[in-house]
């Protein structure tokens, strides 16, 4: 069976990228503080999106996605800080920030449409 929940799939893929980024930061850059922060917020996006699938009500669904949106916003901050502090290069920054912004747009659209209906 194919899972066609785009935001769930993209947030899970993003979480995996964040886990790999965490490993890189710890193993190759010996960075321990920001790496834990981005690991927590970046994986939380997907966890909250997954929780929203089993929401007990429309309000609960919207709440879970709003939490995911906030975590994605925090993750965006950590990506920018890692780049500005030279822990990640331009290519990795562009790739990560684009994925993060795409998730933010998807979440904003779903939240907006859910509130309308």
Buried (B, 14 or more C-beta within 10 A) or exposed (E): EEEEEEBBBBBBEBBEBBEEBBEBBBEEBEBEEBBBBBBBBBBBBBBBBBBBEEBEEEEEBBBBBBBBBBBBBBBBEBBBBBBEEEBBEEEBBEEBBEBBEBBBEBBBEBBEEBEEE
